[in-house]
Amino acid sequence: MSTNDSADSDRRVAVVYNPVKGDPEDLKRLVADAAAEHGWHAPLFLETSVEDPGFGPAQRAAEDGHDMVLAAGGDGTVRAVAAALHGTDVALGVIPAGTGNLLARNLKLPLDIPEAVQAAFTGQDTRIDVCTALLTRPDGESEELDFVVMAGIGVDAGMIVNTDEDLKKRVKFLAYAVGIAKSLTGGRRVRLTWRLDGGPARRTRVHSLIVGNCGDLVGSIPLLPDAVANDGHFDIVSLRPTGLPGWLQIAGQLALHMGRKVRNRLARRDEQVTGGANDSDTLRYATGTRLEVTLAHPEVFEVDGDEVGEVSSFTVTMEPGSLVVREPVPEPPTEPGEPRPGTRAFDS
């Protein structure tokens, strides 16, 4: 997709927006003005609903020949629109109007809505990977869900379940801290059997198991510090703390990840530190393209910040480069990163 306005004169854009996030009229004005400024057709605006958080409207827009679909809302809206555009050449533009805004934060997209709108029209295309989770429910029914940030069971999912929606509106990220605290009070471990990339089946107990296409949780906490959204595989972390000392060890390791992240942000490229995900007694990391997990008992599952109910088993796969995302043109241009080492598996 060209960034040249004259070349974009026949371009069409649709906006899938959550009407309860932000000011819809202000959003419509911003997008309409930007479309006119950059030579695009007048935008088509499509509302989400409780029954359809964005997949249906985005799919219709893509099928009707729109070149770009803007997802304006929270993480649920972005995930639904991304799922609809997955496997097409239609670009996703992210307009972060939610609390977590996980994809925007992980891809370093603008968090300011006017800036995000402009970036969608003046930016460039990039391709990222998409993960698919095949869920088996306790009643035997199955469901397939795409995700672009992370999914899992345990702390991550418990954080979502225990987060008060009114608190999210009032104190934003602090609401998730309360949710995390609530999810840790029981300290219960999950018994499961897992198989990575066709390897042997292994049994283990974890407090949390998270699969990430991206690495940062809410608050920009680098839970998966080596995760890259376009490297062709997902990253996995299992949390296995034992009592308060275990949680303190996890907190210390995440603090090291955060410090490395801040240093890299300030350093020249040749001074940056890589290889942040190191195994410990409480954190185990792995990479792969297919993860099969069977749970001893049903657990709540989470995808991209949304709780999606209990599952008895799940399989996560990866489709590299299958989603086009609009991003700002980098200034100055960045060099491609060094390739990462191959797949590795955590010990049970």
N, C-alpha and C positions, 0 to 999 in steps of 0.2 A: 504494500500500500504506500503510495508516494506521499511525501510531505509537501509536494508542490501544489499550491492552491489551484492553479489553472488546470492541472491534471486531475484534480479532485472535483471538478465542476459537475460531474454526473454521479458523485458519490451519495449514498443514502445511509442515514443513521437512524437507529431506533433506540429509545431509552426505556429500559425496564426499571421501574422505580417502586419502592415501598412507600405508600402514601403516608405512613405514620412516622417516617424517618425524615427529620429536617423539614424544610419548607418547600413543598412541591411546586408552588408557583414561582418561587425564586429559582429553583432548579430549571424549570421550563424556560424561564427568561434567559438564564445563563447559557443553556445549550442552544436555544434558538439563535441568540446573538452570535455565539461562536460558529455555528453552522453557516450563518449568513456571511460572517467575516471571512471564512476560509473557503467559501464557494461550494458548500454542500447543499443538498436539497433540505427543505424544511423538515425537522425531525418528527418522527412518529413516537408518541408517548404511550406506553402500555403499563398499566398498574399491576402490581402483584396482589395476591389475596391470601387469606389463611389457607385455602384449599390448594393454591398454586403459588408458591413463593418466587416464581420466575421462570421455571423451565418451559412451560407452555408458551407464554408470550415471546420468549427469546427464540424458541424453535420456530414459531410462526414468522418472526422477523427474518430469520435466516432463510427460511424456505421462500419468503417473498422477495428475496434478492437484496436485502440490506447488506452493506459492506462492513458495518460496524454496529455492535450493540453495546450500549453503555449500561452497566449494572449500578444503579444508585440505591444503596441501602446498606444493610449490615452483612455479616459474613454469610448468612443463609441465602440472601439474595444473590450475592456474588457467586456462591457455589452452584446455585440452581442455574444461573445464566451460563456459567462456565460449562456445566454438564450438557446444556443444550448445544453449545458451540463446539464442544469436544469433537474432534475428527473432521471439522470443516475448516474452510479458509476465512471464515468470518471473524473479524477481530473483536476481542473483548476489551472494552474500556472500563476501568474501575473508578467509580465515583464514591469514595468512602463516606458513608453517612451513618455508620453504626458505632458501636462501642469498641469492639476489638479491632476491626479492619485488618484482619490478619494477613490477607494476601497483599494488600497495599503496603503494609509495613515490611513484610518479608522481601518484596520485590523493589523496595525503596521507591514506590510510586508516591506522588504528592498526596498529602493528607488534607490539605486545604481544598475545599470543593471547587472554588473558581479556578485554582491552579490545575486541579485534576481534569476539569472540563477542557481547559486550554491544551493540556498535555495530550488528551485523547485526539484532538484535531491536528496538532502540530508535531506529534511524536512519531515514533517509528515502530514497526512490528518486531516482536521477538516471539520465539516459540518456547513454551514450557511443557514439562511432562504433566500427565494426568494419572492419578491413581484411581483404581476402581476397587471397592470393597463389596464382595459378595457375602451377604449376611444370611445366616440361617437362624430363624426365630425359634423360641422354645416350642412352638406348636408345629414346627417342621416347615413352615412357609419360608420362602427365600425372597430376598430383595437385593437389588444391585444399586449401589450409590457411588457416584464419582466424587472425588475430593481433590483439592489442589494444595492444601496446606498440611493438615495432619489429622489422624484419626486414632482412636484407641480406647482402652478400657482402664479403669482405675482412677488415679488422681485427675487426669485430664477430663475424663467423662464426669467424675464425681464433682469436679469444680463447676461444671456446667449445670448439673442437676441441683446443686446446692446454692447457686447464685440467684439472689432475689432480683427479679426484673425491675421493681421500683428502685432498688438500690443502684442498679446499673445506670438508671436514668439520672440519679442524683450525684453519684460519686465515681462513675465510670470504672476505671481500673481497680479502685479499692474494693469494689463489689466482688471482683474475682478473687482477691486476697481472702475475703471472708469465706467465699466458696471453697477455696483450697483448704482453709483451716477446718471447715466442717467436714470435708472429705477425708481428712487425716485422723479425725478423732477416734475412729474405730480401729485403725491400724490393721485391718484384715488383709490377708494375702489371698491372691487368686491362684487356684491350681489350674494348670493348663498343659496341653501338649502342643508343641509347635514343630513345624517343618519349614526350612528355608531353602528355596531354589532346588527342590527335589532331593535335598539331603535327608539324613536319617531323622526319624521322629524322636523328639526329646521331651521329657517332662520337667517341669519346673514350677516354682511358686514365685509370683511377683506381686508387688503392690500396684504396679501400673505398667502397661505395655503400650507404647506409642509408636506409630508408623508415620514418618514425616516426609513429604515432598519438599517442605520448607522447614526451617529450624527454630524459629522464634515463637514462643508463647505470647500471651498478652503481657504487656509491660516490656516487650522486646527482650524477654528472658531467653537466652540462647540454649534451649534444651538440647537441640541437635546441632551443635556448632559447625559441623562439616556438611550439613545438608545444603544442596544446591538444586534449584527448581528445574534445571535443564541438563542434569548430568546423566540421565538415562536410568537411574535406579533410585529407590527410596532408602531412607535411613531409619533405623529402629533403635529405640532405647527401652530397656527394662529397668524399673526402679525396684530395688530390693533392700530397703532399709530395715534395720532391726532396732526398734526403740528410738529414743531421742538422739543418741549418738549417730545413728544411721542417717537421720534426717539432717543433722548438723553437717555430716560429711557431704551429703548431697548439696546442701546450701553452699558449702565452701567450694565445691567443684563448679557449681553454676556461677558463683562469684568470679572464679578464675576465668570461666568462659566469657563472662561479661567484660572483665578487664581486658582480655585479649581482643574482644570485639571493639571496645572503645579505642584501644591502642591502634588497631588496624585502621580505624576510621580516620585517625589523626596522622598516621605515618605515610611516608612515601611507599610506593608499591614494593620496592626492593627491600624495605624494612619490615614488611608485614609478617606476622607469625601465622603459620598454618598448622593443621593437624591437631585441632583442639579436643577431639572426642577420644579421651583415654578411658579405658576400663578401670573400674575400682570395685571394691566389695559391694557397693550399693548401686552403682550405675554400670550397666553393660550395654555396649553398642554393637550394631551390626549394619550391613548394607545388603541389598538384594533386589530382586525384581518379582519374586513370588513368595508370599508368606501365608502358610496355612496354620490356623490356630483352632483348637477344640478346647472348650472350657469345661471344667468339672461341674460348674453350676452357671446358670444364666447370669450375665453381667450387662450393665448399661454400656452402650456403645456411643461414641461421639464422633462426628465428622465436621471438620472446619468450624468448631465453636458451637455446634448444635447437637443436643442430645436426641438420639433417634430410637430409643427404646432398647429393650434387652435382646441379647443374642446368645445362642448356645455355641456357635462357631462362626468363624469368618475367614475369608481368603482375600488377600490384597494383592493386586497385580498392578503393573505399570505399563503405560503406553507413552514412550518417549516423544517429545516434541509435537504433541497432538492438539495443543491449544495455542492459538495466536492471541497475544496480549499486546496492547498499545502501551509503550513506555516513553518517557521523555528522551529526547536525543541527548546522549551524554556529552558533557562539556567539562574538561576535554575528553575525547574518546578514550575508553579504557581498553587495555589489551586483554585478550582471552586468558582465562586462568589456566594454571597447570593442571593436567589431568590427574584425577585422584587415583589412589591404588584400587585394585579390584575388590571384588566382594569379600567380606569377612563375616564370620558368624560369632555370636556371643555363646559362651559356654553355659550349659544348663547347671 
